[in-house]
């Protein structure tokens, strides 16, 4: 029976139809309809993430980051720039609510509602890192079932280009100082505004 009572509490039993493996555990409920709700949740979890997800604890994103960063340092399958990309992506993720969530609890809506510093491009940097972390966790058997398809943010491309003559006309109307220097530096080098503002 999927539900049975022992010592006043209801216990569940779930069998994998493919392997025949059975998992038993306590619902921690004394009322049958509440125990049935727990059983339904367990069945859904087993269906979406595999039977092993019921017996093995899934780490938080922050806890798994230790293995992720070690993999970045040890692997030969990615180049130095990609390693730098992932390390910075984790740095951004570590400041968000996603860091303290368990890997199997992160949903697409969590990704959509998380606020990242900077614009959509910066957010996608972190989200691509999250996607790689979840994929690696699945390979390392720290996460079971299907890996979340992490949704990306829409990035609006440039719609106009500022020519040198346009920049010169604008600069001619600006007062001398940091603002004018930053404007000319950005137009002349293609530097990002944040990089220009912190330059000396």
Steps between C-alpha positions, in 0.01 A plus 500: 500500500630851423395620848519302821487591868764434762529640855222750429663647187440426133788371288523489123634244255585590139624249242686590183311323217816478286745358753267356764692689768289601800538805722336521842478794737291687751245763398528640856122524501239335724201596286449290189397775256806707599717193455346451156601857406859425603491178297373690192787750536751215534363329189524821300857554616593142413342538156676826414835451674537126541446262791845569642395861566282375787789353696792727418524855621550759231756774579436870474651691211752657740604159639540358150709801395798344682494204260424728206798729563729199551379358168576834332857492633561133414326454166674508162175509302457878510743783427627771734246759385210262565639422845512872574144535366363230733686629805361848451155353433510318833614819673184671373277202590644485852344839583146391405224294664585209266821429693318368807246295305535125451589398146177304454290789635610762246222567250474713189292753692783539752736587214246745357446683829862518615654845478857511371731804503532667162286441194359192322839412349653480848203295623545254213864460602384375841216290354732323255726418793199365691409284201853352494497442877171306484626293206822417684308412817296251295822344365646478851178338630432787737176575315252247361241518227479749216717810521314830508496688171622832639316788330714783365418871510419689182789720392418795277777563250640837398263696278735783397871574469656826613737626232820688574352824359191458720720448804708808419189718470365373833838539672528860372190590706623330817693671776855385570522242775441137585173466306653620176811290551290188569282566194801533268669199657191280448453614138868476416574158651165315517554468875198421718367794707580326829860450388533862392355636825749303712805589289767741619 
